[in-house]
Amino acid sequence: MLAGTTPILVHNTGGGEKSCELPQSKAGTATVHLDAGTRPKHASISVTYGDRTLHTEQWGYIGDLAHAREYVGPPSRIVLKVTFDLPDAQAAMLYQMRTEGESFGPYDYDTRSCATYCADVLRKGGVDIPEGLETDDLNTLFIKLHG
């Protein structure tokens, strides 16, 4: 809608349209996608809260900065998916949105990797993942939790 030549946003609340309200519960799920078919191997995370799912990843290489972004894919054909119940999926998704485009400093395979980013998102959602685990330990944990 225009006011003169200026575009304005009009919020219409009538007419049986879908509500914009947040879900009453903060609970949801997260899925860690462990992609063994890419070189190098990669992990990303999708969080579902209410009727929305956001799939993000941390990206970077040795000698480069690590940063968060929406997942760009494509996945390989060898992906192990580990799903977690999140007591606070809202907080996890807000963390994903707030950190999109943010630099986490220098990429480090052991301490600042795609797997450590997934663990950060899970912690924000209320999953008890010990701090200080390095990438290989996190990947082992994720695989164990997959069963």
VMD Tcl script that draws the C-alpha trace (Angstrom):
set ca {
  {0.00 0.00 0.00}
  {1.23 3.53 -0.71}
  {0.86 6.74 1.28}
  {1.52 9.21 -1.50}
  {4.69 7.79 -3.01}
  {5.91 6.12 0.21}
  {5.31 2.36 0.63}
  {3.80 1.46 4.00}
  {3.13 -1.85 5.73}
  {-0.50 -2.51 6.63}
  {-1.28 -5.25 9.14}
  {-4.63 -6.88 8.48}
  {-5.92 -8.99 11.37}
  {-9.36 -9.89 10.09}
  {-10.85 -12.36 7.66}
  {-9.87 -15.76 9.02}
  {-6.24 -15.43 7.97}
  {-3.53 -17.35 9.74}
  {-2.51 -15.79 13.06}
  {0.94 -14.27 13.53}
  {1.09 -15.36 17.17}
  {4.00 -17.37 18.51}
  {3.30 -20.93 19.63}
  {2.35 -21.18 23.32}
  {5.13 -23.71 23.98}
  {8.79 -22.90 23.40}
  {9.54 -26.57 22.70}
  {10.50 -27.92 19.30}
  {13.15 -30.05 17.64}
  {16.59 -29.73 16.12}
  {18.23 -32.01 13.60}
  {21.99 -32.15 13.18}
  {22.83 -33.16 9.61}
  {26.21 -34.95 9.50}
  {27.24 -35.02 5.86}
  {29.97 -37.63 5.35}
  {29.86 -37.41 1.56}
  {31.27 -33.90 1.23}
  {34.96 -33.01 1.27}
  {35.62 -31.89 3.90}
  {32.87 -33.57 5.93}
  {30.28 -31.09 7.14}
  {27.61 -30.60 9.82}
  {24.60 -28.28 9.72}
  {21.55 -27.86 11.94}
  {17.85 -27.29 11.37}
  {15.58 -26.07 14.17}
  {11.81 -26.42 14.03}
  {9.73 -24.13 16.23}
  {5.99 -23.92 15.63}
  {5.42 -24.13 11.89}
  {8.84 -22.76 10.90}
  {12.13 -24.57 10.24}
  {15.45 -22.77 9.89}
  {18.48 -24.67 8.55}
  {21.86 -23.04 9.23}
  {25.55 -23.85 9.21}
  {28.90 -22.43 10.14}
  {31.27 -22.04 7.25}
  {34.98 -21.41 7.07}
  {38.36 -22.90 6.28}
  {41.72 -22.93 8.02}
  {43.22 -19.48 7.52}
  {39.77 -17.93 7.08}
  {37.08 -16.58 9.39}
  {34.26 -18.82 10.59}
  {30.78 -17.39 10.11}
  {27.16 -18.50 10.41}
  {24.78 -18.53 7.48}
  {21.60 -20.12 6.23}
  {22.39 -23.58 4.85}
  {23.18 -23.46 1.15}
  {23.77 -27.16 0.43}
  {23.43 -29.26 -1.51}
  {23.82 -32.28 0.75}
  {25.53 -35.40 -0.47}
  {23.80 -38.77 -0.54}
  {25.53 -39.78 2.73}
  {23.86 -37.75 5.51}
  {23.25 -39.00 9.05}
  {20.45 -37.06 10.74}
  {20.36 -36.84 14.55}
  {17.19 -35.31 16.01}
  {16.94 -33.71 19.45}
  {13.95 -32.54 21.47}
  {14.51 -28.89 22.37}
  {12.94 -27.50 25.55}
  {13.49 -23.99 24.13}
  {13.44 -24.13 20.34}
  {12.53 -20.46 20.29}
  {15.89 -19.53 21.89}
  {17.78 -21.86 19.53}
  {16.14 -20.33 16.46}
  {16.72 -16.79 17.74}
  {20.41 -17.66 18.16}
  {20.51 -18.93 14.56}
  {18.92 -15.70 13.32}
  {21.06 -13.38 15.48}
  {24.32 -15.00 14.41}
  {23.59 -15.20 10.69}
  {26.45 -13.40 8.93}
  {28.38 -13.05 12.20}
  {32.06 -13.85 12.28}
  {33.11 -16.11 15.15}
  {36.80 -15.39 14.60}
  {39.33 -17.68 12.95}
  {38.10 -21.10 11.86}
  {39.65 -23.92 13.86}
  {38.86 -27.56 13.17}
  {38.98 -28.53 16.84}
  {37.34 -25.58 18.59}
  {35.44 -23.43 16.04}
  {33.93 -25.72 13.41}
  {30.57 -26.60 11.92}
  {30.11 -29.24 14.66}
  {30.88 -26.77 17.47}
  {28.34 -24.36 15.93}
  {25.69 -27.12 15.96}
  {26.49 -27.77 19.62}
  {26.11 -24.03 20.38}
  {22.64 -24.01 18.79}
  {21.63 -27.13 20.73}
  {22.83 -25.60 24.02}
  {20.78 -22.45 23.33}
  {17.78 -24.74 22.89}
  {18.34 -26.36 26.28}
  {20.21 -29.55 25.32}
  {22.87 -30.53 27.85}
  {26.03 -30.76 25.75}
  {29.23 -30.26 27.75}
  {31.22 -27.11 26.95}
  {34.73 -27.55 25.61}
  {34.16 -30.67 23.51}
  {36.18 -30.59 20.34}
  {34.87 -31.40 16.87}
  {35.79 -35.10 16.83}
  {34.27 -35.61 20.30}
  {31.08 -33.83 19.24}
  {30.78 -35.90 16.07}
  {31.23 -39.08 18.15}
  {28.57 -37.85 20.60}
  {26.13 -37.06 17.77}
  {26.64 -40.50 16.24}
  {26.17 -42.22 19.62}
  {22.96 -40.29 20.21}
  {21.71 -41.38 16.79}
  {21.71 -44.95 18.08}
}
mol new
graphics top color blue
foreach p $ca { graphics top sphere $p radius 0.5 }
foreach p [lrange $ca 0 end-1] q [lrange $ca 1 end] { graphics top cylinder $p $q radius 0.2 }
display resetview
